[in-house]
Amino acid sequence: MSVGVIRQWCLGCRRSLREIREWMTDRSRMVSSFTRRMESINSNGCWKG
C-alpha cells in the first residue's frame, strides 16, 4: 500500500463518516419533530377527552 492510496482511503472514510453523521442528525431531527407532533396530538386528544 502506497501513502497516496492510504491518504485517499482516509479522505474517503472521513467523507463517508461526515455523510453518516449528517444523515444521523437529519434522522434524529425528523424523529424529534415526529415525536413532538405525536405528543401534541396526544395532549389534544386528552384535552378533548
N, C-alpha and C positions, 0 to 999 in steps of 0.2 A: 504493500500500500504506500503510495507516494503522499507527500504532505499536501499537495493540491487536492487529491481525492478526499483526504480526511477533512480538509478545510471545507470543501464543497458539501460533504456529508453533514458536517456540523451546521453549516448555514441552512441546509435543507431541514435538519432536525429542529433548529431554532425557529424557522419559519412555520413548520407544522405545529410546533408547540404553541406559538403565538395564535395560530388559527384555532387550535383546540381551545385555548384559553378564552378567545373572543367568543367562540361558539358556546362554551360553558356559561360565560357571563350573560350572553343573549338568552340562553335557555333558562337560567335562574331568574332573569328579569321577567321572561314570559310566565314562568311558573308563579312568581310572586304576584304579578298582576292578575293572573288567573285565580289564585287563592284569595286575593283581595276582593275580586268580583264575586266569588262564591260566598265569602263571608258577608258581603253587603247583601246578597240575595237572601242568605240565611237570616240575617238580622231583620231584613224587611219582612220575611215570612213570619218570623217570631213576633214582630210588632203587629202584623195583621192578625196573627193567631191570637 
